[in-house]
Amino acid sequence: MMRLVVSGLLVVLVNGFAESQRLLDHATLRLAVDAMLHQRYDRSDSLVRAFIQSYPREPIGYLTLAGLEQYRSID
C-alpha cells in the first residue's frame, strides 16, 4: 500500500512540475519514476541525479530523489 502511495505522489509531483515549469528536461524525471516503478533503482538514481545537476535550484529533483530512497527502502 505504501508503494502505491509513494508512486502516486511522485507521478503527481512530476506531472504537476512539468506542467507548471515547462522544463524541456521533465522527460528525465518521468523516465526516472518509470525506472523506479520497475525496480531499476540504479537507473532511476542516475537519471534523478542528472536532472539535479542540470537544474540544481529546482526542488522537484530533490523530492524525487527522496521518494526514490523511500520507495527503495520499502521494497
Backbone as a ProteinNet text record, in pm:
[ID]
protein_1_A
[PRIMARY]
MMRLVVSGLLVVLVNGFAESQRLLDHATLRLAVDAMLHQRYDRSDSLVRAFIQSYPREPIGYLTLAGLEQYRSID
[TERTIARY]
82.4	0	86.6	193.8	281.9	348.1	383.5	444.5	349.9	223.8	124.8	112.6	112.5	102.4	224.1	343.5	466.3	472.6	442.7	449.5	344.3	226.2	122.5	161.8	220.4	265.9	374.2	467.7	574.5	521	427.3	368.9	298.5	223.3	153.7	253.4	357.1	457.5	528.4	571.8	645.5	556	433.3	343.2	306.5	279.1	247.3	363.8	481.6	601.6	624.7	607.1	629.1	530.9	407.4	307.9	333.5	372.7	388.9	518	623.8	753.6	786.9	726.6	753.1	902	966.1	1107	1121.6	1224.4	1248.7	1291.9	1344.9	1403.1	1311.6	1183.2	1095.2	1081.8	1111.9	1106.7	1205.3	1315.6	1414.3	1351.3	1273.3	1208.2	1101.8	1032	931.7	998.2	1112.2	1187.4	1238.9	1280.7	1330.8	1220.3	1101.5	989.2	951.7	951.3	921.7	1024.1	1151.9	1257.1	1238.9	1201.3	1179.9	1064.9	956.7	841.2	871.7	971.5	1014.2	1134.8	1161.7	1268.1	1407.5	1427.8	1561.4	1614.3	1648.6	1681.4	1809.1	1910.4	2034.5	2011.1	1932.3	1899.4	1819.4	1722.3	1641.2	1727.2	1815.3	1904.1	1991	2047.9	2135.1	2056.8	1933.9	1851.3	1815.1	1777	1740.8	1862.5	1975.6	2097.1	2138.8	2117.9	2146.2	2053.5	1926.5	1832.1	1875.7	1913.8	1957.5	2081	2170.9	2290.5	2253.6	2154.3	2111.1	2027.4	1947.8	1856.9	1873.1	1985.4	2010.7	1917.5	1853.2	1765.3	1620.2	1590.5	1453.5	1431	1337	1315.7	1261.3	1198.2	1138.4	1242.7	1363.7	1469.2	1501.5	1512.8	1543.7	1425.8	1304.4	1185.6	1176.1	1208.6	1206.3	1313.3	1430.5	1537.3	1496	1431.2	1382.7	1276.1	1187.3	1085.8	1147.1	1252.2	1322.5	1381.7	1444.7	1503.4	1395	1282.5	1170.6	1117.8	1099.3	1047	1142.2	1271.7	1372.9	1375.2	1354.6	1362.4	1244.4	1130.6	1015.5	1004.9	1098.4	1096.6	1154.9
-119.1	0	125.3	122.6	238.6	265.2	158.6	175.5	248.8	213.6	276.5	424.9	458.2	597.9	676.9	622.1	691.6	708.4	603.1	613.4	710.4	708.5	803.2	946.4	969.6	1103.9	1151.7	1065.4	1103.9	1134.3	1055.6	1080.9	1215.8	1245.7	1374	1489	1474.9	1580.7	1605.3	1499.6	1514.9	1575.3	1527.2	1581.5	1726	1756.7	1894.4	1987.6	1942.5	2022.5	2047.1	1945.5	1958.9	2058.6	2056.3	2148.6	2291.2	2308.7	2443.8	2508.6	2432.9	2489.9	2479.7	2385.8	2365	2346.1	2267	2237.2	2141.6	2162.9	2074.4	1935.9	1926.6	1801.9	1726.7	1759.7	1689.2	1541.7	1507.3	1366.5	1282.8	1343	1271.4	1223.5	1309.2	1269.3	1163.2	1173.3	1071	935.9	936.5	812.2	758.1	848.3	806.5	740	797.7	738.8	604.1	596	468.9	362.1	398.8	303.5	259.5	353.3	320.8	221	244.1	155.4	15.2	3.7	-126.5	-180.8	-122.8	-165.5	-158.3	-65.3	-37.8	85.9	64	174.7	248.2	176.6	243.4	336.1	290.2	373.4	496	475.8	585.6	687.3	638.5	726.2	810.4	749.2	824.3	928.7	897.9	995.2	1114.1	1086	1194.6	1281.8	1220.6	1299.2	1382.5	1331.1	1409.1	1530.3	1509.8	1621.3	1725.4	1680.4	1772.9	1850.5	1784.7	1853.2	1960.8	1934.2	2031.5	2144	2111.5	2208.6	2206.5	2253	2241.2	2325	2424.6	2510.1	2463.7	2359.5	2308.7	2201.3	2222.4	2127.5	1991.5	1982.2	1854.7	1745	1780.1	1679.8	1616.9	1701.3	1652.1	1574.8	1620.4	1548	1410.1	1403.7	1275.4	1182.3	1237.2	1156.1	1102.5	1185.8	1140.6	1032.3	1050.6	949	817.9	826.9	706.5	632.1	705	640.7	577.1	644.7	589	462.7	469.4	355.6	236.9	266.4	159.9	96.1	175.5	122.4	32.1	50.7	-34.3	-153.4	-163.9	-276.9	-400.6
0	0	0	81.1	88	-47	-120.1	-252.3	-345.5	-339	-424.4	-392.4	-266	-223.5	-270.3	-248.3	-287.3	-438.5	-512.9	-658.7	-711.8	-655.4	-696.2	-669.5	-553.8	-518.9	-614.6	-647.3	-740	-879.3	-926.1	-1057.7	-1058.7	-955.5	-946.6	-940.3	-859.1	-847.8	-979.7	-1045	-1170.7	-1278.1	-1290.3	-1391.7	-1361.8	-1237	-1199.7	-1222.6	-1189.6	-1209.9	-1358.5	-1437.9	-1582.3	-1642.4	-1596.9	-1649.1	-1603.2	-1479.1	-1426.8	-1472.5	-1485.1	-1519.4	-1667.8	-1736.5	-1878.2	-1907.4	-1826.4	-1849.5	-1966.9	-2044.1	-2157.3	-2111.8	-1989.8	-1942.3	-1846.1	-1842.5	-1748.9	-1785.3	-1909.6	-1950.5	-1870.6	-1828.4	-1747	-1617.5	-1553.3	-1428	-1452.5	-1561.7	-1593.2	-1616.3	-1685.2	-1705	-1572.1	-1483.4	-1352.1	-1270.6	-1272	-1198.3	-1259.9	-1391.8	-1458.2	-1420.5	-1420.7	-1381.9	-1237.3	-1151.2	-1010.4	-995.2	-1067.9	-1058.1	-1110.1	-1197.2	-1248.7	-1172.7	-1056.6	-964.6	-1026.4	-1116.2	-1170.6	-1097.8	-972.1	-883.1	-922.4	-969	-1009.1	-1128	-1223.6	-1340.7	-1297.8	-1212.4	-1163.2	-1089	-1004.4	-927.8	-1020.9	-1123.2	-1213.9	-1293.4	-1331.6	-1403.2	-1314.5	-1190.8	-1099.2	-1069.9	-1047.4	-1020.3	-1141.4	-1261.2	-1382.4	-1390.4	-1354.2	-1352	-1249.7	-1130.6	-1025.6	-1070.4	-1139.5	-1187.5	-1290.4	-1372.5	-1472.8	-1413	-1311.9	-1250.3	-1098.3	-1046.6	-902.1	-814.2	-869.7	-789.4	-789.7	-865.6	-872.8	-766.6	-677	-567.4	-610.4	-727	-766.8	-782.8	-821.1	-832.9	-698.9	-597.9	-463.1	-404.3	-433.5	-386.3	-452.2	-579.6	-649.4	-594.7	-564.8	-506.7	-369.5	-289.6	-158.8	-175.5	-272.5	-299.4	-345	-424	-468.5	-349.9	-259.6	-141.8	-54.5	-40.9	36	-31.4	-161.2	-236.7	-229	-241.8	-235.2	-96.2	7.3	144	179.4	114	145.6	51	-43.2	-136.6	-71.8
[MASK]
+++++++++++++++++++++++++++++++++++++++++++++++++++++++++++++++++++++++++++

